């Protein structure tokens, strides 16, 4: 694994951990306020609350909690870091392609097509960089 792969995976894991903290705040709010959907199910997140009035209040309250705790700023920063790590990873991966035409096609695809971008990232992550002369 090279530094681009490692930094991307660390940034992704950090963002996922922060987003899990946000989901935990929502689950705690739902539990503490005994929120139950009309069918008796417990919503897994504020957006899954079926009563619009209760959902709006829950979304507003949990958003306030996330902002006030500083978690929202951390999430925004983590997203920025992940985006930068993703760009560096893609630049590295495309940079080792020896064929200019294919590199141009993939460069365009990762900028315009999310699915192509994720496929390229996954391929770069699977790359055994010990076999690459860079």
Secondary structure, 3 states (H helix, E strand, C coil): CCHHHHHHHHHHHHHHHHHHHHHHHHHHHHHHCCCCCCCCCCCCCHHHCCCHHHHHHHHHHHHHHHHHCCHHHHHHHHHHHHHHHHHHHHHHHHHCCCCHHHHHHHHHHHHHCHHHHHHHHHHHHHCCHHHCCC
